[in-house]
Amino acid sequence: MASEFEPTPIFESAGEITSPYFTALKNKLSKLLPAYNYYFNSLSVEKFSATNKQLTKLELSHNTANSKTLISTCSSAHLNLDHLSIDFAQQAFLDLVATKLEYQHLAEHFFELLSGVYRDTRITKCVDHIVINYSEAKFDQASSIFAATLNENSIIFLPDNAEPSEFSYKSSRIGKVMYVCKNSTLAFNKGNLMGMLKLEPAFSHSTFIYSKSLKIKNKKVFAIIDELRSGEATTPYTLKKNLVDLPLSTGGAFETLSIEILNFIFASEYEDFKLMEQTPNYTSVRRRDFIIDNRAPRHRFLNDLLKRGCKYILFDAKNYADELSVSHLDTFYSYIQEQKYFGRFGIILSRKGAKKNAHQHIYHRMLSKHEEIIILDENDILQLIDLRATGRDPLSYIEDKLRALQLQA
C-alpha cells in the first residue's frame, strides 16, 4: 500500500502499442457493425511509463481528425494489451452504445428494470423530459411493522445536452429525486451508464439497449456479446441465444427449447413444479403442447388464476415464419373449451407474434365472456428470461399483458 507521502507518479508517453488479439477484436466488431467501421478503426492504445519505472499505464482512445476521446485507462506494475484486449474492446463497445443511445430508450430500459421490482412504477413522457415514479414502503423498525411511510422516488431523464441545474422537479410525495443526463457531471451520466452495463449480469442482459442504440437485430447483438463477455455463458444467456439463433418453421426444436424456458421462468413459483408435455385429450385425437400444474402456486398472479378456475395453465408453441392469423387460434381455443380446469385462459408462445386482426379477435372473444389468451412473441420471451436472470419478477410481466388486454379500449 502506497504511503500518503509518496508523490503522485508522473507518466511519460511511450507511444502507441498494438496487439494481434486486440486488432482481431476490432476487426470482428467492424464486421458485425459495418455502420461503425470508422469508429473501431480509430481505436488506439497508448502506453505511458511512470518516471519511477514502477508503474505502467495504458489508455484506450477514440481518435478523430480533430480530437481524441479517452475511453478507458488501466494502471499496474505489469500490463499486457493481450490480457486487456477483451476489457478494452468491451469498453469501446459500451462507449459507442452510450453515445448513440437516446434518452427516451434509456428511460424505457430503467422503467423495465424498476417495474420488475416495484409494483407501483409509472412513466410519464413529456416534451423535453421523461419522469419515472416508483413507490416503496419504509418501515420504522424501532416502533412497529405497522409504522410505515410510503416514499415515492423519481428519476428524471433529460436530453443529452440539458442542464440538470436549470431543471426543477417537485414530487407530490416524500422521496428521492435522481437526474439522468448523459453529458452532465451533475447527474447519472454516460460514465455511470457504462459502469452499470459493464457488470454482469447487466452486460449479457441489456440487449434492448444495444439493439435500440445501434439499430441492430437480436442475432447480431448476441454475436457481439459472445465476443466480449468474460467467463462461461450462463443458463439464461444460453436460453436467449438459442432462441434467437433458432431457425423459424422448426417446430420440434422450438418446443424442446420452450420446455427449458418454461422451466427456467416458472419452476421457482411452485413447491412441486410439474410441466406436462404433449398431453392428449380424452379421445387422444389432439395433443396439447405444454400444461403447467397450477394447483399449488406461490405467486400472487398464479393464485389469482387458480381462484378463477385455472388449475392447469395451457401453453402452445408456434415457430411460424409469419405472424399468427385468426385461423391459427382456432385449435387453441378448442383446447381451452374442452377442459374446464384451464379456467378459460391460455398462453401462446409465438416467435413472430400475431397479426392485428388476431389480437382484435382475442379481445372481442374476451368481451363476449369467452377465453382470454396471451400471446408472447420473441421479444416478450427474451424479456421474461432477463427478468428472472436479474432477480426480478417475470410473472408480473405476464400479468401486465393480461391486464392490458382486459383494459384495452
N, C-alpha and C positions, 0 to 999 in steps of 0.2 A: 504493500500500500504506500502510495507516494506521500511524502511529508508535505504539510501545508506550506512549508517554507521553500519547497523546491520550485524553481522558476518554471513558468509555462514553456514547454518546448517550442522552439522556433523551427518551422518546416521550410525546406527549400525544395523547389520542384526539380525532379529528376527526369521529367518529360513523360510523354505518353507511352503506355505499355499495352501490349496485346496478348491475347491468349487464344489458341486454336479453338478451345471449348467455348469461350465467350463469343468469338466470331461465328461459330456454328450456331449458337443460340440466337444471335442477332439475325442470321440468315433464315433460320426457321420461322422466327416471328415475322420477318419481312414477307415470307411466302404465305403465311397464314393471314397476314393483314397487309395485302399489297397496297391498299389506300394509304398506309402509313409507312411505306418503304423508306421514304426520306427521313423519317424520324429515327428508325432503328439504325440506318446507315450513319446517322450523325452522332451516335453514342460514342463516347470515348472515355478512357480511364487514364487518369494522370497519377503518377507516383510522386510522393513527397517524402523526403528523409529529414528526420529531426537533426538539428545541429549536434546534439549529444550522441547521435547514432544509435540510440536505444529504441526509437520508435519509427515506424513506417506508416504512412497514411496513403490510402487510395481514395480518389474522388471520381465518382461517375457523373458525367455531364452530358447534356444535350446541347449540341453546338449548332448555331445558325450563322448566317452571314454576318450578322451584326451583334450577336450576343452569345453568351454561354450560360446555361442554367444548370446549377448544381442539383443533382437528384439524390445522391447518397454518398455517405462518407464512412470509411471504416479505418480505425487506427489500432495497431498492435505491434508487438515486437517483431513478429514474423507474419508477413502477409503474402498470399499467393493468389493471383487472379483466378487461376483454375478453380480453387476452392470457393471463391466468392462469385463465380460466374452465374450460378442459378439465382443467388440472392440479388445480385446486381441486375440481372435480366428481369427478375420479378419486380424489383423496384422501378425499373424503366417502364414496364408494362403498366404498373399501377399509377405512375406519374401521368402516362398518356390517358388512362381511364379517367383519373381525377380531373385532368384538364378538360377533357371533352364532355364530361358528364354535366347535364343541365340540372339546375337546382330543383326543377319540378320532379325529375326522376329520382333524385336523391331523397326528396320528401316522400315519394311513394315507397321507396325502399325502407325508410325509417318507419313509415306507417305500418308496413307489413311486419317489421320486427316488433314493434310495440303492441300491435293488436294481437299478436300471438302470445303475449304475456298479460296484458291488461285488457279486461273485457270492455271497460269504458274508454275507448280510444276513438277520437274523431279527427277528421281532417277538413280544413276549410281553405279553399283555394281563392285567393284574392288576385287583383290585377297585378300587384307588384310584390307579393309575398304569399307564403303558404304557412298556415298555422296547424300544428298538431297538438291536441289536448289529450292528456291521459290522466286518469284518476287512480290514486292509490290510498288505501287506508293506513293511517299511522296510529298504532295502539300505544297507550300510556301504560307501560309495564309496571310502573310504580303504584298505580291505583288498581285498575281492574281491566280485564279483557274487553269490557263493555265501554271503557273510556277510549274513544277513538275519534280521530279527526280525519275528514276526507280532504286530501290535498289534490288539487288539480295542477299538474305540471304542464308547461307549454314549451314547445320548440318552434321557433320562427325561422323559416327558410327564406333567405334573401338572394336576389340575383348576385352574380359573381363580383361585380364592381360596386355594390351598395356599401353604405357606411352604417354599420350597426349602431354607432353612437348617435346617429341622427334619426333612428327609428325607435319609437316608444310604443311599447305594448303593455297593457294592463290586463291581468287576468281577473275574472269575476270571482275567483276563489283563491284561497291561500295555496301557494305552491311555487316551485322554481320556474324560472324562465331562462331558456338557453337559445342563443342565436347561432345559426349556421350560415356562414358566408365564406365561400372557398378562398377568396383573395384577401380576407381580413385577418389581422393579427388579434382582433378583439373578439373573435368568435371561433366556433368549431370550424376549422379551415381545411384547406387541401392537405396539409401535412397531417392533421389529425385523421382525416379520412383515409389516407394511405396507411397510416399506422394501424387503423382499425381493420382494414381489408387484408393487411399482411398476415394477421394472426389466423391460425386455424382454430375452429372450422370455417371462419368467415371467408378465407381466401377461396376455398373449394366450393363454398355455397353462396357466393354472391354473383351467380350467373346472370341475374336480372340486370345488375348494374353494368356488367361487361357488355351484355347484349345491347342495352339501351345506349350506352355512351359511344360505342364503336360501331353500332348498327350492323351487327353480325348475328348469324343464326346460332342456335344452341350447339350444333355439331362442331362448329369451328371454336366456340367458347371452350368446349371440353378438350379439344386438341391442344389449345393454348395452356389450359390448366395442367394437363398431363406433362407438358414440357417444364412447367415452372413450379409445381408444388414439390414440397420436400416430404420424404417419408413414403410409406406404403399407402395405397388407396384405402380409404375407409369403406365400410359396407354401404352407407348411404350414398357416397360418391359413386361407387361402382354401380349401384342400382340406377342412379341418374344417367350415368354414361351409357350403360347397357340399353336403357330406354331410348335415349337419343340416337344411338347407333343402330337400333333395330330397324331393319327394312320394313316398309309398310306392306300390308297384304300377307304377312306371315303370321297367321292366326295362332298356330300352336306355340310358337316361340313367345308371342305376346302373352298368351295365357300362362305359360310357365313363369315368365318374368312377373306377371301380375300377382301370382301367388306369393312370390318373395316380397313384393312391395306391400301387399295387404298384411302379411305377417309383420313387417317392419313397422307399419303405421298403427295397426290395431292390437297387436298381441299384448302390449303392456296395459291395455284398458280392461282386461278381464283376469279374474282369478285363474280360470282354466280356459285358455283360448282354444276354440275349435273352429277350424276352417275346413269346410267340406267341398270337395271338387267333383264336378261333373255328376251332380246328384240327379237321378232320373225322377220323373213324376210317377204317379200311381200306375199309369198304363205303360210306362217305360218307353213311350213314344218320343219324348223330348228330354233333354238333359240341361239342367241349369248350370252355368259355368262355375260360380262360387256362391257359397252360403256361409255366413258367419253366425254362429250360435250367440244370440244376444240376450239370453235369459238371466245372466248374472254379470251385468256390466258395472264398471266403476265410474265411468264418465257421465256427467250430468246430461249431455246430449243423448247418449245411448240410453240412459234411463228414461228420458222423455219419449224416445221412440218405443221403448218397451211398454210404457204406460198407454200408448195409443194402439197397442196390439202387435208391435213389430218384435216378435220373439226370435225371428231369424231375418238377417239382412241379406237381401238378394243382390248379387253383382253379375254384370255381364261385361265381357271384354271384346272390344271391336278395334281391329287394327286396319280398318279400311283406308284406302288411299284418298278417299273423298270424305267430306262431312256426312254425317248421318242424315237421312231424309225421313219423312214421316213413316214411310213403309218399313224402314228398318226398326221402328219402335214397336211394331205390332206384336211380334213374338214375345218381346219382353213384357209388354202389357198383359199378354195372355198368361205368362208365368205368374205374375202377381195376382191376377184374378182367380186362378185355380187354387190358391193356397192362402187361407185367411190369416195364417200366422206370419205372413210377410207384412201385415199391417198396412197394406196399400202403399208401400214405399219400396224404392229400389234405386240402385246406383249403377250407371253405365260408365265404364272406362273406355273412352273413345279417343284415340290419338289425335284425330283431326276435329274433334268436337262434333257439332251438329249444325245443320242449316237453320236459318232464321225461322222458316216455316215449321221446322220440327220443334223449336223452342216455343213457338206460338201454340202449337198443338198440345204440348205438355202443359202449358199454362191454362188453356181452355178446358182440358180434361180435369185439371185440379179444381177450376171454378165450378165444374159440374159435379164436384164431390167424388171424383174418381181418384185415380192413382196420382202420387207425387213422385216424380223421377228427377234425380240429379245427374247431370252429365258432366264428367270430369275429363277435360282434354289433357294433352301432354303437359302444357304449362301448369295446369292445376295439379297434376300428379307430381311434377317436379317441386312445386311449392309445398305440397304435403310432406314430401321427403325432407326438404330443407327445414321445415318447422320441427319435425321430430328430431332431426340430426342436431339442431341447435337448441334443444331443450324447451321448445315452445309447444303449442297446442294445435296439432293438425285437425283434430275433430271439430274444434270451434270454427275452423275454416269451412268445413263441410256444412256445419250448422248455419253459417252465414250465407252460404249458397242457397240453402233451403229457405232461409228467411227472405232472401232477395226474391226467390220465386213466389213465395206466399204474399209478399207485399208489392209485387210488380203491378204498376199502374196500367 
